[in-house]
Amino acid sequence: MTDNTLNVYEPIEQYLAALEVPQNLTGLAQVNYMIQKHLSMFAFSSINVMLERELPLDIADIVDRIVVRKQGGYCFEHNKLMQVALAHLGYQVRPILARVLLDGNEYNRRSHRLTLLTLNSQEYAVDVGFGIGTPREALPLTSQHYQWSQTHCRLCAIQGQDYRVEQLILDNWQTMYRFDLSETTEADCDASHFYTHKFPQSNFVNNLVVSSIDKDKRLLVKRLELFEYDEHQGSETCSPIRSSEHLFQVIVHDMGLNFTSEEIEEIFEHQQLKAKS
């Protein structure tokens, strides 16, 4: 085993141990278990981006931030971790980059990383890094509708070339992102990652986005608002976050992330200034 292989093997084994994947699961059942367990354990978060921290994409660094220190991360961290773990288990995977369309602009740059899985001659989109709207299983690249508790999602395949992942919101289908299967390299992902967490006008540089998903409840902090979704009743509430203490309670105690009160206060003050500008 080379030093480079060892550098990947040990942190990936640590990640897989945290997921506690049952030994009897194989194939798609194993992949879907990993997706659902990952989403239930590891939050989506832009906090480290807003704190202007360096975010190297070496697997050891990703595992340290997400698994060990429990600070969450965003798509370039979560989905690279999942892709490398699947490759470690013997699956055929590669990265793809999607255009996020939440603002309705069809030509946004490719800023979302996900994984293309090929299993038994069928291709699937695997995603554990789109925040509160993340699909909760591998999506075969055929037009299909999915429902997880109160969440409705669909994948639309357009002439086998363009794919759209959509979510039902207030009786309307909203496209979360679209992608094709053009070649994507780690260098492509690194460039998009650099822009997303460094460019002054990037969404995550300017806006707090933290979310967590479990079987009973989904929580989303967007700027200084808290959205709570009850998965059983189908209810949604929205409330303002008026103090750094309240933000700390939500981020650390309710969502389980590991940040200091001083770091959360810095984020709170940053978002207050943004709201006034």
Residue, then its C-alpha position, 0 to 999 in steps of 0.5 A: m500500500t502506497d503512502n497516497t493510498l494510505n492517506v485515503y484508506e484510513p480516513i475513508e475507513q473512519y467515515l465508513a465506521a461512522l456510517e455503520v453500514p450493515q455487512n449484509l447490504t450490497g449494491l443499491a441497498q448499500v448505496n441508499y443506506m449510506i446516503q440516508k445515514h450520511l444525511s442524518m448525521f452530517a449537516f450542510s453548512s456554509i459557516n466555514v466559508m463565511l469564517e474565511r477558512e481554507l477548505p482543502l479537498d484532501i479526503a483526510d481534511i474533509v473527514d476531519r471537518i465533517v466527521v471528526r470536528k462535526q462542522g458540516g460542509y457543502c457539496f464539494e466536501h460532502n459529495k467528494l467524500m461520498q464518491v471516494a467512499l463508494a469507489h473504495l467499496g468498488y463502485q464505478v463512480r465519477p464527479i459531475l457538475a450541475r447548474v443550480l437554478l433556484d433563482g430561475n437562471e438557466y445559465n448559472r455557472r456549474s456550482h454544484r458537485l454530485t456523483l454519477l454512479t454506474l451499477n448493473s449498466q444503470e446510471y444513477a445520480v448520487d447526491v448528499g450535498f444539496g442541503i435541505g432539498t437533497p434527494r434521499e436515495a440514488l436517482p436512476l437517470t430516467s424520468q421518475h417521481y419520488q416521495w420521502s415523508q412530505t417531500h416530493c422530488r422528481l428527476c426529469a430526463i430530457q432526450g437522454q442528454d439533460y437531467r433536471v432534479e426538481q422539488l414540489i413546493l406549494d404545488n409547483w415544481q421548482t428545478m433545484y439543478r440541472f446537469d448533463l454527463s459531459e466529462t468532469t475532472e477533479a480539476d474542474c471541481d477544484a476550480s468551481h470549489f475555489y470560486t464558490h468559497k472564495f469569490p466575494q459575490s459568491n452566495f455562500v461567502n455572503n449568506l448563512v445556510v445550514s441545514s440538517i435532515d432526520k426522519d422526523k424533522r428538517l431544519l434550515v437556517k437561511r441568513l437569520e431565519l429558522f425554518e422547521y419542517d415536520e416530516h409527519q404532519g407536513s407542517e412548516t414554520c418560520s421564525p426570526i433569529r434575533s440574537s447570537e445566543h439563539l443562533f448558537q442554540v440552533i446551530v450547536h444544540d439543535m443541529g449538532l454542529n461544533f462551533t464556539s459561541e465566538e464563531i457563531e457571534e461573528i456569523f450573526e454580526h456578519q448577517q446583521l450587517k448584510a441585512k442592513s446593507 
